[in-house]
Amino acid sequence: MSTDASPGKAAGETEAPMCRARDRLWVGYVGVSLAFVAAYAATAGHDLAQAIIFAGSNLAAVVAILVGIRMNRPARPGAWYLLAAGQVTYLVGNVWWYVVAAAEGRPSVFPSPATEIFLVSYLLSALALLQLVRARRAGGDWSALLDALIVTIAFSCANFALVVAPQLTTTQLSSYGQLLAGVYPFLDMIFLVLAARLFFGADRARGALTPLAAWAAALLVADLVYGLHQVKGVEQDGDWPFYGYLASFLFVGVAGLHPAMREIAAQREQPHVAGRVRLAALGLCGLVVPTLVVQSVRDGQRIEPIVLSCASAIMFIVLMLRVGDLLKKTVAAGRTEQERLQQFLEAIPIGVEVRDAATARPVYVNQVAGRILGYDPGRVDALADLPHLYAGDTGEPYAPERLPVNRARQGHVTTVDDIEVERDAQRRQLHVVATPIRDGEQVRYVLTAFADVTAERQMAEELRQLSVIDELTDVNNRRGFLLAARNELALAELARRPGVLLFIDVDGLKLINDTYGHSVGDHALRSASTLLRANTRRRDVLGRIGGDEFCVLLTETSVLSDVDVWAARLREQVVRHNATSRQPYRLALTVGATAFDHDTPHTIEELIDRADAAMYQARELDGDKDAERPVRILRPTTGTRTERTSGP
């Protein structure tokens, strides 16, 4: 396997630099094109040399497009082959127009056979752009087309007023020449429509289309400047318009070589709302035609004002269509955002209700709200009519004036946790948050969000129980006993009630575990806790505070009589248990007791220590002779004296 992997790895390492080199090939082409421009400028005054360099730059663009097709494999190669064919035709026209004339030492003339060749080149290039537009077009989105028409009308009117009209009125051109002079602007207009349509519909692929847009712009500007030079009678081969044509060769070659050409036809157009810069540019284009009308009328022209006025009317119609399309897109975008917001509100697992702050009438309610409440609150106009709402733990109907929405209508964010709703014959606990929605200083709406937190609170209670309940005996553990006992001691002190703390030890638990196993020992602990629980009252606090140790806090006990009653009842229960139990052990308990009252400062820890000491004292006083008795107790008596009592 190692011998097979090495060549593959080497091939992969070699292929990556080659791919990077191919992707950067367009940079080298830019350098070559700039060298052509520099050479063209350096040979000024040498017509034949300039003509050959000009044709060479055109040929380089053809080669760049063909190499790019081969290397990048675009989604629509036919469009790029048409673009290459257009450049080849343009090259043929340049050789006839420019190179041959320079070689023969004569100036180029208009019209000539090269003129028809240039027209074919424009048609092929326009067909290439049309294929790219059709490949990217996603549907009936007319925004890009309207934008293209606005730009084209502005450019065509400027071209007509500055170039075409003066050429048509000159007597130096034949009828055929005048016809060609009128056809060229028409082809320019078609070419510009397609180029602008492609670029305006670019959206995210605009970076890939930038070289194509720059090519079209350079070509059209060069044509416009060349026409102006013809009108002024200063046209000369090698003049400034030819640098525009050289720039067009550079940009079209970059468009063909750049890897981004693969994305142009592969990505589909996405309808979008135009930004501020784009709208401002379109507005300026809309002002071009009226400006030209005014200028032509001031110059006393006869034909131009009529043509430009018609163009101005067309521009107005297109601008109105664009405004209507923009409004439609804006409304559709707003509706889409509203629908998306509603989807979000429907997807979140909480109820959402929006009400008018002035009338309290519902404006929006999501479906989750109906599932939580068991009814649709959107059908309830008055807050006082909201059914099945109750104050937590009271069973009383929730007062409408206490509803969070009413507080929020006054401008306060309100959160409550004491609302319950009756659903399916069960009370469900709600967490409710009401928030005012302001318009300036005025509260216009109130948004109320609520969630069913019954399960969460039940889980929290279960977790709390796990933290304070002993898992084996199902009574309070040490933490739970201390918490509950402190609370009861505080209440007893306020009520000036005396009480007793009992410390109970399960006798012989270690011997039971060693002799019969821990499962039997666990049974003994569960039996002891069951008997102790049966022997306590509602306000008594019972807990297992150690391995075999329990505590009982009696807060409704008179020191002497009630402890005797409690001990006698416990003895009877233990005796009955030992008589009926099928376990191999006999349950026996030793109890220590300590009394407290409101005149004696004490903490629960101090009471436990005193009762623990009393329990050990009871065990020492009885010794081994009373080890088999079911209950031994040392209880408090009057003064400082204690009494020991034992069961039979």
C-alpha positions in Angstrom: 0.0 0.0 0.0 2.8 2.4 0.7 4.3 2.0 -2.8 0.9 2.7 -4.3 0.2 5.8 -2.2 3.4 7.6 -3.0 2.7 8.3 -6.7 -0.8 9.4 -6.0 0.4 11.8 -3.3 3.1 13.1 -5.7 0.5 13.6 -8.4 -1.8 15.4 -6.1 1.0 17.7 -4.9 1.9 18.4 -8.6 -1.7 19.0 -9.7 -2.5 21.6 -7.1 0.2 24.1 -8.3 -0.9 23.5 -11.9 -4.5 24.3 -11.0 -3.4 27.5 -9.2 -1.3 28.4 -12.3 -4.3 27.9 -14.6 -6.5 30.0 -12.4 -4.0 32.9 -12.5 -3.4 32.7 -16.2 -5.6 35.7 -16.8 -3.1 37.9 -14.9 -0.4 37.0 -17.5 -2.9 37.9 -20.2 -3.4 41.3 -18.6 0.4 41.9 -18.8 0.5 40.9 -22.4 -2.4 43.2 -23.3 -0.8 46.1 -21.5 2.4 45.4 -23.4 0.3 45.7 -26.6 -1.1 49.1 -25.4 2.4 50.3 -24.6 3.8 49.2 -27.9 0.8 50.8 -29.7 1.6 54.1 -28.0 5.3 53.8 -28.6 4.8 53.4 -32.4 2.7 56.5 -32.8 3.2 57.9 -36.3 4.0 54.5 -37.8 0.6 53.5 -39.2 1.5 49.9 -40.3 3.3 49.0 -37.0 0.3 50.4 -35.1 -2.1 48.5 -37.3 -0.2 45.2 -36.8 -0.1 45.7 -33.0 -3.8 46.6 -33.0 -4.6 43.4 -34.9 -2.3 41.4 -32.7 -4.1 42.6 -29.5 -7.4 41.5 -31.2 -5.9 38.1 -32.0 -4.7 37.7 -28.4 -8.3 38.2 -27.2 -9.5 35.4 -29.6 -6.8 33.0 -28.3 -7.6 33.9 -24.7 -11.3 33.1 -25.1 -10.6 29.8 -26.8 -8.1 28.8 -24.2 -10.5 29.8 -21.4 -13.2 27.6 -22.9 -10.9 24.7 -23.1 -9.5 25.2 -19.6 -12.5 26.4 -17.6 -15.2 24.4 -19.3 -18.1 26.8 -18.8 -21.7 25.7 -18.5 -22.8 27.3 -21.8 -19.7 26.9 -24.1 -21.8 27.9 -27.2 -22.2 31.4 -25.9 -18.4 31.7 -25.5 -17.7 30.2 -28.9 -20.1 32.9 -30.4 -18.1 35.5 -28.5 -14.9 34.2 -29.9 -16.5 34.1 -33.4 -17.5 37.8 -32.9 -13.9 38.7 -32.1 -12.6 36.7 -35.1 -15.0 38.6 -37.3 -13.9 41.8 -35.7 -10.2 40.8 -36.4 -11.0 40.2 -40.0 -12.7 43.6 -40.2 -9.7 45.3 -38.5 -7.2 43.7 -40.9 -9.3 44.9 -43.9 -10.0 48.3 -42.4 -6.8 49.1 -40.7 -3.8 46.8 -41.6 -4.5 46.7 -45.4 -5.1 50.4 -45.6 -1.9 51.1 -43.7 0.1 48.6 -45.8 -1.2 50.4 -49.0 -0.4 53.7 -47.5 -3.9 55.1 -47.7 -6.4 56.2 -45.1 -9.3 54.1 -44.1 -12.6 55.1 -45.7 -16.3 54.9 -44.6 -18.2 53.0 -45.8 -16.0 50.0 -46.9 -16.5 46.2 -47.0 -15.0 46.1 -43.5 -18.0 48.0 -42.2 -20.3 45.1 -43.0 -17.9 42.7 -41.3 -18.0 44.9 -38.2 -21.8 44.7 -38.2 -21.6 40.9 -38.3 -19.2 41.0 -35.4 -21.7 43.1 -33.4 -24.5 40.6 -34.2 -22.4 37.6 -33.1 -21.4 39.3 -29.8 -25.0 40.3 -29.2 -26.1 36.6 -29.8 -23.4 35.5 -27.2 -24.8 37.9 -24.6 -28.3 36.8 -25.4 -27.4 33.2 -24.7 -25.8 34.1 -21.4 -28.9 36.1 -20.4 -31.2 33.2 -21.3 -29.0 30.8 -19.4 -29.2 32.9 -16.2 -32.8 34.1 -16.5 -34.9 32.6 -13.7 -38.4 33.7 -14.6 -40.5 36.8 -15.1 -38.3 39.3 -13.3 -38.3 42.4 -15.5 -36.3 44.6 -13.2 -33.0 44.0 -14.9 -34.6 44.4 -18.4 -36.2 47.7 -17.4 -32.9 49.0 -15.9 -31.1 48.0 -19.1 -33.7 49.8 -21.3 -33.3 53.0 -19.2 -29.6 53.0 -19.6 -29.8 52.1 -23.3 -32.3 54.8 -24.1 -30.1 57.4 -22.4 -27.0 56.2 -24.2 -28.8 55.9 -27.6 -30.3 59.4 -27.3 -26.9 60.8 -26.5 -25.3 58.9 -29.4 -28.1 60.1 -31.7 -27.9 63.7 -30.7 -24.1 63.9 -30.8 -23.1 61.5 -33.6 -25.9 60.1 -35.7 -27.9 63.3 -36.4 -24.8 65.2 -37.5 -23.7 62.3 -39.7 -27.1 62.0 -41.3 -27.2 65.7 -42.2 -23.7 65.8 -43.7 -23.4 65.8 -47.5 -20.1 63.9 -47.5 -21.7 60.5 -47.0 -23.6 58.5 -49.7 -27.1 57.2 -49.1 -25.6 53.8 -48.2 -23.1 55.4 -45.9 -25.9 57.3 -44.2 -27.8 54.0 -43.8 -24.8 52.3 -42.2 -24.3 55.3 -40.0 -27.9 54.8 -38.7 -27.6 51.0 -38.4 -24.5 51.2 -36.2 -26.3 53.1 -33.3 -29.1 50.6 -33.6 -26.8 47.7 -33.2 -25.0 49.5 -30.4 -28.4 49.9 -28.7 -29.2 46.2 -29.0 -25.7 45.3 -27.8 -26.0 47.7 -24.8 -29.5 46.4 -23.9 -28.1 42.8 -23.7 -24.9 43.8 -21.9 -26.8 45.9 -19.3 -29.4 43.2 -18.9 -26.8 40.6 -18.2 -24.9 42.8 -15.7 -28.0 44.2 -13.9 -29.3 40.6 -13.4 -25.9 39.5 -12.0 -26.6 39.8 -8.3 -24.1 37.6 -6.6 -22.2 36.7 -9.8 -21.5 40.4 -10.5 -17.8 39.8 -9.9 -17.7 37.3 -12.7 -19.5 39.6 -15.1 -17.4 42.6 -14.4 -14.8 41.9 -17.2 -17.7 41.4 -19.7 -19.4 44.6 -18.6 -16.1 46.5 -18.9 -15.6 45.0 -22.4 -19.0 46.2 -23.5 -18.6 49.7 -21.9 -15.1 50.2 -23.5 -16.4 49.1 -26.9 -19.4 51.4 -26.8 -17.5 54.4 -25.5 -14.9 54.0 -28.1 -17.6 53.8 -30.8 -19.2 57.0 -29.4 -15.8 58.9 -29.3 -14.9 57.6 -32.8 -18.3 58.9 -34.1 -17.7 62.3 -32.4 -14.3 62.5 -34.1 -16.0 61.7 -37.5 -18.5 64.5 -36.9 -15.8 67.0 -36.1 -13.7 65.8 -39.1 -10.7 64.9 -36.9 -10.9 61.1 -37.2 -7.5 59.5 -37.7 -6.5 55.9 -37.4 -4.5 55.4 -34.2 -6.3 58.2 -32.4 -7.8 58.0 -28.8 -10.8 55.9 -29.7 -8.5 53.1 -30.7 -7.2 52.9 -27.1 -10.8 52.2 -26.1 -10.8 49.3 -28.6 -7.6 48.0 -27.1 -9.1 48.2 -23.7 -12.1 46.1 -25.0 -9.7 43.4 -26.2 -8.1 43.3 -22.8 -11.4 43.0 -20.9 -13.0 40.4 -23.2 -9.8 38.2 -23.0 -9.9 38.5 -19.2 -13.6 37.5 -19.2 -12.7 34.4 -21.2 -9.6 33.3 -19.2 -10.9 34.1 -15.7 -12.2 31.0 -13.7 -15.3 33.1 -12.8 -16.6 32.5 -16.3 -17.8 29.1 -15.1 -20.3 30.9 -12.7 -21.9 33.2 -15.2 -24.2 30.7 -16.9 -24.2 28.2 -13.9 -25.9 30.6 -11.4 -29.5 31.7 -11.8 -30.7 35.2 -11.3 -32.4 36.1 -8.0 -35.0 38.8 -7.9 -33.9 41.6 -5.6 -34.8 45.2 -4.7 -32.4 47.8 -6.2 -30.2 49.7 -3.9 -29.8 53.4 -3.6 -26.7 53.7 -5.9 -28.5 51.8 -8.6 -31.7 53.9 -8.3 -29.7 57.1 -8.3 -27.9 56.1 -11.5 -31.2 55.2 -13.2 -32.6 58.6 -12.2 -29.6 60.4 -13.8 -30.2 58.4 -17.0 -33.8 59.5 -16.9 -32.6 63.1 -16.9 -30.4 62.7 -20.0 -33.2 62.7 -22.6 -35.0 65.8 -21.4 -31.7 67.6 -21.2 -30.9 66.7 -24.8 -34.4 67.8 -25.9 -33.9 71.2 -24.4 -30.4 71.5 -26.0 -31.7 70.5 -29.4 -34.6 73.0 -29.3 -32.2 75.8 -28.1 -29.9 75.0 -31.1 -32.8 75.3 -33.5 -32.8 71.8 -34.7 -35.8 70.4 -36.5 -35.6 66.6 -36.5 -33.7 66.0 -33.3 -36.4 67.5 -30.9 -39.1 65.2 -32.5 -37.0 62.1 -32.2 -35.7 63.0 -28.7 -39.2 63.9 -27.5 -40.5 60.5 -28.6 -37.5 58.9 -26.8 -38.3 61.0 -23.7 -41.9 59.7 -23.8 -40.6 56.1 -24.0 -38.2 56.8 -21.2 -41.0 58.2 -19.0 -43.1 55.0 -19.7 -40.1 52.8 -18.9 -39.3 54.7 -15.7 -43.0 54.4 -14.6 -42.8 50.7 -15.3 -39.6 50.5 -13.2 -41.2 52.5 -10.3 -44.2 50.2 -10.4 -41.9 47.1 -10.5 -39.9 48.5 -7.6 -43.1 49.1 -5.6 -44.3 45.6 -6.4 -40.9 44.2 -5.3 -40.9 46.2 -2.1 -44.4 45.1 -1.2 -43.6 41.5 -2.1 -40.4 41.7 0.0 -42.4 43.1 3.0 -45.0 40.4 2.6 -42.3 37.8 2.4 -40.7 39.1 5.6 -44.1 39.2 7.3 -44.7 35.6 6.3 -41.2 34.6 7.5 -41.8 36.3 10.8 -45.1 34.5 11.2 -43.3 31.2 10.4 -40.8 32.0 13.1 -43.6 32.9 15.6 -45.4 29.7 14.7 -42.2 27.6 15.0 -41.2 28.7 18.5 -42.7 26.6 21.3 -44.3 29.4 23.2 -47.6 31.2 22.8 -47.5 34.6 21.3 -50.3 37.1 21.4 -50.3 40.7 20.1 -53.1 43.1 21.2 -53.9 46.7 20.4 -52.9 48.7 23.4 -55.8 51.1 23.1 -58.7 48.6 22.6 -57.0 45.4 23.9 -58.4 43.7 20.8 -56.2 40.8 19.4 -54.1 41.6 16.4 -52.1 38.4 16.0 -52.2 35.0 17.9 -50.0 32.0 16.9 -51.3 28.5 17.0 -49.1 27.5 20.0 -51.1 29.9 22.1 -54.3 28.0 21.3 -52.7 24.7 22.2 -51.4 26.0 25.5 -54.7 27.6 26.6 -57.0 25.1 25.1 -58.9 27.8 23.2 -58.2 30.5 20.7 -57.5 33.8 22.5 -57.8 35.6 19.2 -61.5 35.1 19.3 -61.8 36.9 22.7 -61.9 40.6 22.4 -62.3 41.6 26.0 -59.6 40.7 28.5 -62.3 40.2 31.2 -63.8 37.4 29.1 -60.7 35.3 28.9 -61.9 31.9 30.4 -60.2 29.3 32.6 -57.5 31.5 34.1 -56.9 31.1 37.8 -54.5 32.4 40.5 -51.9 29.9 41.3 -52.5 27.6 44.4 -55.8 29.4 45.2 -58.4 28.1 42.7 -59.7 31.7 42.5 -60.3 33.2 39.0 -57.5 35.5 38.0 -58.5 39.1 38.3 -58.5 40.8 34.8 -56.9 43.9 36.3 -53.9 41.8 37.4 -53.3 40.4 33.9 -49.8 41.3 32.6 -51.2 42.7 29.4 -53.0 45.4 31.4 -49.7 46.4 33.1 -48.0 46.4 29.7 -50.6 48.7 28.2 -49.5 51.3 30.8 -45.9 50.9 29.5 -44.4 48.4 31.9 -42.7 45.1 31.0 -44.5 42.6 33.3 -43.6 39.0 34.2 -45.8 36.7 36.3 -45.6 33.1 37.4 -48.8 32.7 39.4 -51.3 32.2 36.5 -52.8 28.7 35.9 -55.1 27.7 33.1 -57.5 24.8 33.2 -57.1 22.6 30.2 -58.5 19.0 29.8 -59.7 19.1 33.4 -56.2 19.8 34.6 -54.5 22.9 36.0 -51.5 24.0 34.0 -49.0 26.5 35.3 -48.0 29.4 33.0 -45.0 31.7 32.8 -46.2 35.0 31.2 -44.2 38.0 29.9 -46.0 41.1 28.5 -44.0 43.8 26.7 -45.3 47.1 25.4 -44.5 47.9 21.7 -44.0 51.7 21.3 -44.4 54.1 18.4 -42.3 56.9 19.8 -43.6 57.6 23.3 -47.0 56.0 22.7 -47.7 52.3 23.4 -49.3 51.0 20.2 -49.3 47.2 20.9 -48.7 44.7 23.6 -46.9 41.5 22.9 -47.6 38.7 25.4 -45.5 35.6 25.4 -46.4 32.6 27.6 -45.3 29.1 28.1 -46.6 26.0 29.9 -44.1 25.4 32.6 -46.0 22.7 34.4 -43.5 19.9 33.4 -40.5 22.1 34.2 -41.9 22.9 37.7 -42.7 19.3 38.3 -39.2 18.4 37.3 -37.8 21.1 39.6 -39.9 19.7 42.4 -38.6 16.2 41.7 -35.1 17.5 41.7 -35.7 19.3 45.0 -37.2 16.2 46.5 -34.1 14.2 45.3 -31.9 16.8 47.1 -33.8 16.6 50.4 -35.4 13.0 50.4 -33.5 9.9 51.4 -33.8 7.5 48.5 -33.8 4.3 50.6 -36.4 5.2 53.3 -38.4 7.9 51.4 -38.1 10.3 54.4 -36.1 13.6 54.7 -32.4 13.1 54.4 -30.1 15.1 56.7 -30.3 18.3 54.5 -34.1 18.0 54.2 -34.5 17.5 57.9 -32.4 20.4 58.8 -34.2 22.8 56.4 -37.7 21.7 57.6 -36.7 21.6 61.3 -35.3 25.1 61.2 -38.5 26.4 59.8 -40.6 24.6 62.4 -38.4 25.8 65.2 -38.8 29.4 64.0 -42.6 29.0 63.9 -42.6 27.4 67.4 -40.6 30.2 68.8 -43.0 32.8 67.3 -46.0 30.8 68.7 -44.1 30.3 72.1 -44.7 26.6 71.8 -42.4 24.0 73.5 -41.3 20.9 71.8 -39.2 17.8 71.8 -36.4 16.5 69.5 -36.1 12.7 69.4 -32.9 11.0 68.3 -33.6 7.3 67.2 -31.0 4.7 66.6 -31.7 1.3 65.0 -30.1 -1.2 67.4 -27.8 -3.8 66.0 -27.9 -2.7 62.3 -24.2 -3.6 61.8 -24.9 -7.1 63.2 -27.9 -7.5 60.9 -25.8 -6.5 57.9 -22.9 -8.7 58.8 -25.2 -11.7 59.6 -27.9 -11.5 56.9 -26.6 -9.1 54.3 -27.1 -5.5 53.5 -30.4 -6.1 51.7 -31.9 -7.3 55.1 -30.3 -4.3 56.8 -31.9 -2.0 54.2 -35.2 -3.7 55.0 -34.7 -3.0 58.7 -34.1 0.7 57.9 -37.2 0.9 55.7 -39.3 -0.8 58.4 -38.1 1.6 61.0 -38.8 4.6 58.8 -42.3 3.3 58.1 -43.1 2.9 61.8 -41.7 6.3 62.6 -43.7 7.9 59.8 -46.9 6.2 61.1 -46.2 7.6 64.5 -45.7 11.3 63.5 -48.3 14.0 63.0 -48.7 16.5 60.2 -46.4 19.2 61.6 -43.9 16.8 63.0 -40.6 16.6 61.1 -39.0 13.2 60.4 -35.6 12.5 58.8 -32.8 10.0 58.4 -29.7 11.9 59.4 -27.2 9.1 59.3 -26.7 5.4 58.4 -28.9 4.0 61.2 -30.0 7.3 62.9 -33.3 9.1 62.6 -34.6 12.3 64.1 -38.2 13.4 64.9 -39.0 17.0 65.8 -42.3 17.2 67.8 -43.4 20.9 67.8 -46.9 20.3 69.2 -45.9 18.2 72.2 -46.1 18.9 76.0 -42.8 17.7 77.3 -43.9 14.8 79.6 -47.2 13.3 78.6 -47.0 13.4 74.9 -43.5 11.8 74.8 -44.8 8.9 76.9 -47.8 8.5 74.5 -45.5 8.7 71.5 -43.1 6.1 73.0 -46.0 3.7 74.0 -47.5 3.9 70.6 -44.1 3.2 68.9 -43.5 0.2 71.2 -46.8 -1.3 70.2 -46.0 -0.8 66.5 -42.5 -2.4 66.9 -43.9 -5.4 68.8 -46.6 -5.9 66.1 -44.0 -5.7 63.4 -41.7 -8.2 65.1 -44.6 -10.6 65.6 -45.7 -10.5 62.0 -42.5 -9.9 60.0 -41.0 -12.9 58.2 -37.5 -11.3 58.4 -34.8 -13.1 60.5 -34.1 -10.1 62.6 -35.9 -8.4 65.5 -36.3 -4.7 65.2 -35.2 -2.7 68.2 -34.9 1.1 68.7 -33.1 3.3 71.2 -34.4 6.8 71.6 -32.9 9.9 73.2 -35.1 13.0 73.8 -34.4 16.6 74.6 -37.0 19.3 75.2 -36.9 23.0 74.2 -39.0 26.1 74.9 -39.0 29.7 73.9 -37.0 30.7 77.0 -34.0 28.5 76.2 -31.9 29.6 73.2 -31.2 26.7 70.9 -30.3 25.7 67.3 -31.3 22.5 65.6 -27.7 21.3 65.7 -27.6 21.8 69.4 -30.8 19.9 69.9 -29.5 17.0 67.8 -26.3 16.8 69.9 -28.3 16.8 73.1 -30.7 14.2 71.9 -27.8 12.1 70.6 -26.2 12.2 74.0 -29.5 11.2 75.6 -29.8 8.2 73.3 -26.3 7.0 74.3 -27.2 7.5 77.9 -30.3 5.4 77.5 -28.3 2.6 76.0 -25.7 2.8 78.8 -28.3 2.8 81.5 -30.0 -0.3 80.1 -26.8 -2.2 79.2 -27.0 -5.6 77.7 -29.9 -6.8 79.9 -32.3 -4.5 77.9 -30.7 -5.2 74.5 -33.7 -7.3 73.4 -36.4 -4.8 74.3 -38.1 -3.2 71.2 -37.8 0.5 72.4 -35.6 2.1 74.9 -36.0 5.8 75.6 -34.6 8.4 77.8 -37.1 11.3 77.9 -36.9 14.7 79.6 -38.6 15.4 82.9 -39.1 18.6 84.9 -36.0 20.5 85.9 -32.8 18.8 84.9 -33.8 15.3 85.8 -34.5 12.6 83.1 -36.4 9.4 83.3 -35.6 6.1 81.5 -38.5 4.0 80.2 -38.2 0.7 78.4 -40.7 -1.4 76.6 -41.6 -4.9 77.8 
